Protein backbone atom coordinates (compact mmCIF):
# COMPACT_ATOMS: atom_id res chain seq x y z
CA UNK A 1 0.00 0.00 0.00
CA UNK A 2 1.42 3.30 -1.06
CA UNK A 3 -0.18 6.42 0.34
CA UNK A 4 0.61 9.43 -1.79
CA UNK A 5 0.77 12.70 0.06
CA UNK A 6 -0.47 15.78 -1.79
CA UNK A 7 2.33 17.94 -3.12
CA UNK A 8 2.99 20.88 -0.81
CA UNK A 9 3.05 24.21 -2.53
CA UNK A 10 5.51 26.88 -1.50
CA UNK A 11 3.96 30.18 -0.57
CA UNK A 12 6.37 33.06 -1.15
CA UNK A 13 5.30 36.52 -0.06
CA UNK A 14 6.65 39.71 -1.57
CA UNK A 15 8.09 42.33 0.76
CA UNK A 16 4.94 44.54 0.66
CA UNK A 17 2.75 41.49 1.40
CA UNK A 18 5.00 40.47 4.29
CA UNK A 19 5.00 44.02 5.70
CA UNK A 20 1.20 44.14 5.48
CA UNK A 21 0.89 40.75 7.18
CA UNK A 22 3.21 41.88 9.98
CA UNK A 23 1.30 45.16 10.29
CA UNK A 24 -1.99 43.32 10.73
CA UNK A 25 -0.47 40.98 13.31
CA UNK A 26 0.94 43.94 15.24
CA UNK A 27 -2.44 45.74 15.15
CA UNK A 28 -1.10 48.74 13.27
CA UNK A 29 -3.86 50.97 11.89
CA UNK A 30 -5.05 49.72 8.49
CA UNK A 31 -6.14 51.83 5.54
CA UNK A 32 -9.74 51.38 4.35
CA UNK A 33 -8.51 50.32 0.90
CA UNK A 34 -5.29 48.40 0.44
CA UNK A 35 -4.47 46.41 -2.72
CA UNK A 36 -1.78 44.35 -0.95
CA UNK A 37 -4.19 43.39 1.81
CA UNK A 38 -6.72 42.34 -0.84
CA UNK A 39 -4.09 39.96 -2.25
CA UNK A 40 -3.57 38.49 1.23
CA UNK A 41 -7.35 38.02 1.58
CA UNK A 42 -7.38 36.17 -1.77
CA UNK A 43 -4.58 33.91 -0.48
CA UNK A 44 -6.63 33.20 2.65
CA UNK A 45 -4.06 34.69 5.05
CA UNK A 46 -6.17 37.59 6.33
CA UNK A 47 -9.83 37.96 7.26
CA UNK A 48 -11.92 41.00 8.13
CA UNK A 49 -13.55 41.00 11.56
CA UNK A 50 -15.90 43.95 11.71
CA UNK A 51 -13.84 47.09 11.19
CA UNK A 52 -10.57 45.31 12.02
CA UNK A 53 -8.42 42.80 10.19
CA UNK A 54 -7.04 39.59 11.65
CA UNK A 55 -4.73 36.79 10.55
CA UNK A 56 -6.19 33.39 9.74
CA UNK A 57 -4.47 30.31 11.23
CA UNK A 58 -2.70 29.88 7.87
CA UNK A 59 -1.56 33.51 7.98
CA UNK A 60 -0.14 32.99 11.46
CA UNK A 61 1.81 29.94 10.26
CA UNK A 62 3.20 31.84 7.27
CA UNK A 63 4.23 34.75 9.48
CA UNK A 64 5.89 32.43 12.00
CA UNK A 65 7.69 30.47 9.27
CA UNK A 66 9.07 33.64 7.71
CA UNK A 67 10.86 34.48 10.95
CA UNK A 68 12.78 31.21 10.74
CA UNK A 69 16.18 31.86 9.10
CA UNK A 70 16.29 28.50 7.36
CA UNK A 71 12.90 29.07 5.80
CA UNK A 72 13.05 32.79 5.01
CA UNK A 73 11.02 33.79 2.00
CA UNK A 74 8.18 31.32 2.21
CA UNK A 75 6.25 28.58 3.89
CA UNK A 76 4.94 25.25 2.73
CA UNK A 77 1.19 25.10 3.18
trRosetta pair geometry for C-beta under 8 A, 3 or more apart (Angstrom, degrees):
i j d omega theta_ij theta_ji phi_ij phi_ji
8 76 4.2 33 153 -175 132 114
8 77 6.8 163 -163 65 88 39
9 76 7.2 152 76 -146 31 67
9 77 6.3 -21 66 52 82 90
10 74 4.9 35 176 155 95 145
10 75 7.5 152 -154 74 61 24
10 76 5.7 -41 -98 -92 61 70
11 43 7.2 111 -149 -169 125 129
11 62 6.1 -64 98 -116 134 120
11 74 5.6 162 80 -159 47 89
11 75 5.3 -22 59 62 101 74
11 76 7.4 156 11 -104 82 18
11 77 5.3 47 -20 -16 127 113
12 73 5.7 -7 -135 160 98 79
12 74 4.0 -44 -88 -85 69 115
13 17 4.1 -133 -168 95 98 121
13 18 4.6 128 115 -61 127 83
13 21 6.8 -40 -155 -5 163 141
13 62 6.9 97 -32 166 129 125
13 66 7.1 -36 38 -89 124 140
13 73 8.0 -165 45 -166 66 39
13 74 7.1 162 6 -97 67 60
14 17 4.8 93 52 9 75 105
14 18 7.0 -141 93 -7 36 89
15 18 5.6 -54 -143 37 31 112
15 19 6.2 32 158 -20 66 106
16 19 5.7 -54 -144 37 32 112
16 20 6.3 33 156 -20 65 106
16 36 4.9 -119 140 -111 109 144
17 20 5.7 -56 -150 36 30 111
17 21 6.3 31 152 -20 65 106
17 36 5.7 -156 -89 -170 57 103
17 39 6.2 -81 -103 93 111 126
17 40 6.0 153 -153 -70 93 98
18 21 5.6 -54 -148 36 31 112
18 22 6.3 29 154 -16 65 106
18 66 6.3 174 -135 -166 117 162
19 22 5.8 -55 -147 39 30 110
19 23 6.2 35 152 -24 64 107
20 23 5.5 -52 -147 34 31 115
20 24 6.5 30 155 -19 64 103
20 34 6.9 152 -133 156 131 136
20 36 4.6 180 -41 119 154 122
20 37 5.4 -150 -179 -74 137 72
20 40 6.1 -150 105 -27 126 143
21 24 6.0 -53 -151 34 30 108
21 25 6.5 25 152 -15 63 108
21 40 6.2 173 -76 -122 89 144
21 45 6.3 -41 -111 142 116 135
21 46 7.1 -136 -110 -61 74 113
21 55 7.0 70 -162 -102 84 112
21 59 6.3 -159 -145 -167 110 103
21 62 7.0 -76 -165 99 158 114
21 63 5.5 -160 145 -85 119 105
22 25 5.7 -57 -146 40 33 109
22 26 6.1 19 158 -9 68 112
22 63 6.7 146 -83 -138 65 114
23 26 6.0 -64 -142 46 27 102
23 28 4.2 -66 -164 44 85 127
23 30 7.2 128 129 -88 115 82
24 27 7.6 33 -179 -75 32 32
24 28 7.5 -70 -65 42 25 83
24 30 6.7 34 -96 -77 80 126
24 37 7.5 123 -61 -121 128 108
24 40 7.9 -171 -5 116 151 161
24 46 5.9 -43 173 -121 177 120
24 53 5.0 -73 -136 107 116 114
24 54 7.0 164 166 -119 110 16
24 55 6.0 134 113 -56 117 84
24 59 7.9 -37 88 163 134 144
25 55 5.5 16 -85 -32 88 134
25 59 7.9 -168 -68 138 106 109
25 60 7.5 127 -109 -107 122 70
25 63 5.8 110 -50 -148 156 167
27 52 8.0 -14 -133 -156 84 124
30 34 6.6 -85 -175 -15 93 146
30 37 6.9 75 -160 -84 122 159
30 52 7.6 122 22 -145 127 54
30 53 5.4 57 -29 11 168 125
31 34 4.9 123 66 -61 105 102
34 37 3.8 56 94 13 117 114
34 38 6.6 174 93 -17 61 81
35 38 5.5 -52 -153 31 35 116
35 39 6.9 39 149 -22 64 98
36 39 5.6 -49 -159 28 37 113
36 40 6.8 35 146 -17 66 103
37 40 5.4 -52 -152 36 39 113
37 41 6.5 45 147 -23 67 100
37 46 6.2 -84 -163 89 80 162
37 53 6.8 -65 -159 -127 132 164
38 41 5.5 -47 -149 31 35 115
38 42 6.6 38 150 -20 64 102
39 42 5.6 -53 -153 34 34 113
39 43 6.5 29 150 -15 65 106
40 43 5.6 -55 -148 40 35 110
40 45 4.6 -78 -172 65 88 111
40 46 4.3 48 123 6 114 121
40 59 7.2 60 180 -111 110 121
41 44 7.6 42 177 -72 32 26
41 45 7.6 -95 -74 51 23 68
41 46 5.2 -66 -76 75 62 94
41 47 7.2 113 -126 -92 84 40
41 48 7.5 1 -110 -26 127 92
44 56 6.0 -56 160 43 70 161
44 58 5.7 29 118 59 99 148
44 59 7.7 -149 122 -47 56 90
45 55 6.6 -35 164 -146 72 79
45 56 5.9 -147 -161 35 23 103
45 58 5.8 -104 -104 100 60 97
45 59 3.5 110 -174 -91 73 96
45 62 6.0 -45 -125 32 123 146
46 53 5.7 4 -177 -180 112 112
46 54 7.2 154 -156 81 66 34
46 55 6.1 -49 -103 -108 63 48
46 56 6.7 -124 -70 -9 12 89
46 59 5.7 96 -62 -90 55 155
47 53 7.3 158 82 -157 34 66
47 54 5.8 -26 66 67 82 83
47 55 7.8 69 21 174 80 9
47 56 5.4 88 -16 -65 110 94
48 52 7.5 155 -159 90 62 37
48 53 5.6 -43 -105 -102 60 70
48 54 7.8 128 -125 21 14 75
49 52 5.4 -22 71 75 88 86
49 53 7.1 140 22 -117 77 17
49 54 5.0 22 -2 0 125 120
55 59 3.6 -142 -163 98 91 126
55 60 5.0 120 125 -57 132 75
55 63 6.7 -48 -134 -9 155 138
56 59 4.6 102 46 2 69 103
56 60 7.3 -129 94 -6 39 84
57 60 5.6 -51 -150 32 34 113
57 61 6.6 36 151 -19 64 103
58 61 5.7 -54 -153 34 34 112
58 62 6.4 34 151 -19 67 105
58 77 6.3 31 -151 -131 112 123
59 62 5.7 -53 -146 36 33 111
59 63 6.2 32 155 -18 66 107
60 63 5.8 -55 -147 38 30 111
60 64 6.2 28 155 -17 65 108
61 64 5.8 -58 -146 39 29 109
61 65 6.1 27 156 -20 66 109
61 75 6.3 156 130 163 88 152
61 77 7.5 119 96 -107 133 81
62 65 5.8 -56 -144 37 28 109
62 66 6.4 32 156 -25 62 106
62 75 4.6 -157 -121 33 62 145
62 77 7.5 -17 -74 -73 99 106
63 66 5.9 -54 -151 29 29 113
63 67 7.2 27 152 -21 59 102
64 67 6.1 -58 -161 27 35 110
64 68 7.5 39 144 -25 62 99
65 68 5.7 -47 -163 19 45 116
65 71 5.2 -67 177 113 89 136
65 74 7.5 -37 121 121 123 34
65 75 3.6 104 78 -101 154 116
66 71 7.4 -101 -95 108 26 89
66 72 6.4 63 -162 -133 58 55
66 73 7.4 135 -129 -10 82 16
66 74 7.5 77 -92 -23 82 9
66 75 6.7 -73 -49 -43 72 109
68 71 4.4 29 87 38 115 100
68 72 7.0 -150 86 -56 56 62
69 72 5.9 -17 -151 -34 34 111
71 74 6.9 -104 172 73 82 60
71 75 6.6 65 155 -95 126 64
